[in-house]
Amino acid sequence: MRTAPRLHTMLSLEQAVGGAPSLALLQERIRTSQHCLQLVRPLIPPALRQHVKAGPIQDNEWCILVASAAASTKLRQLLPAMQQVLIQNGAQVNAIRIKVQIAAR
C-alpha cells in the first residue's frame, strides 16, 4: 500500500515552538530566567560575570548556574541584593538557588 508523499516544510524554531504549547511554555521560562540574569548582572563583579549563567526557573524559584564553588560562595553573599532587585523589577521570584555546574571535559 502506498502512502501519499509528504511535503517537507522547513519551520523556524519560532514557528515550531508556536505550534507546541509545551515548547512555548519552556521558551517563556527560558526568557524569564535570562531576564532575571540581566536584572542582577550589574550586581555581579565583572570578573565573575563570565562564570554565571541563567538556569531553570520553576515554581517562582530561580536557579543560577556557576562554574566553581568559589563563584558560588561570592554569589551567595549577593543573594539579598539580587532578590531585592528582582522584586523591585516585578520578577515573580521568591527564592534564588545557586548550583555549581561542573564543565564536561
Secondary structure, 3 states (H helix, E strand, C coil): CCCCCCCCCCCCHHHHHHCCHHHHHHHHHHHHHHHHHHHHHHHCCHHHHCCEEEEEEECCEEEEEECCHHHHHHHHHHHHHHHHHHHHCCCCCCEEEEEECCCCC
